């Protein structure tokens, strides 16, 4: 009936909830300042948080399955995350 959640799952979910809460707070802050220049600064600040949360969540997930996956596959996953970040960043 009652399932215990893995620590990795709890950590990943908490990071995603933190990220979502920061996004909602930033949206409310943008509405409060009501100036395009300040809104752009707030929005640009969010560009730092997204990749950090992505990397941390992926790292926690990989630590959670470390004994089930080979080192080579872990490196491929990190390379994939790196390529995602590079693709999003480059114009």
Secondary structure in CASP SS format (residue, H / E / C, confidence):
PFRMAT SS
TARGET T0000
AUTHOR 0000-0000-0000
METHOD secondary structure of the structure
MODEL  1
X C 1.00
X C 1.00
X C 1.00
X C 1.00
X C 1.00
X C 1.00
X H 1.00
X H 1.00
X H 1.00
X H 1.00
X H 1.00
X H 1.00
X H 1.00
X H 1.00
X H 1.00
X H 1.00
X H 1.00
X H 1.00
X H 1.00
X H 1.00
X H 1.00
X H 1.00
X H 1.00
X H 1.00
X H 1.00
X H 1.00
X H 1.00
X H 1.00
X H 1.00
X H 1.00
X H 1.00
X H 1.00
X H 1.00
X C 1.00
X C 1.00
X H 1.00
X H 1.00
X H 1.00
X H 1.00
X H 1.00
X H 1.00
X H 1.00
X H 1.00
X H 1.00
X H 1.00
X H 1.00
X H 1.00
X H 1.00
X H 1.00
X H 1.00
X H 1.00
X H 1.00
X H 1.00
X H 1.00
X H 1.00
X H 1.00
X H 1.00
X H 1.00
X H 1.00
X H 1.00
X H 1.00
X H 1.00
X H 1.00
X H 1.00
X C 1.00
X C 1.00
X C 1.00
X C 1.00
X C 1.00
X C 1.00
X H 1.00
X H 1.00
X H 1.00
X H 1.00
X H 1.00
X H 1.00
X H 1.00
X H 1.00
X H 1.00
X H 1.00
X H 1.00
X H 1.00
X H 1.00
X H 1.00
X H 1.00
X H 1.00
X H 1.00
X H 1.00
X H 1.00
X C 1.00
X C 1.00
END
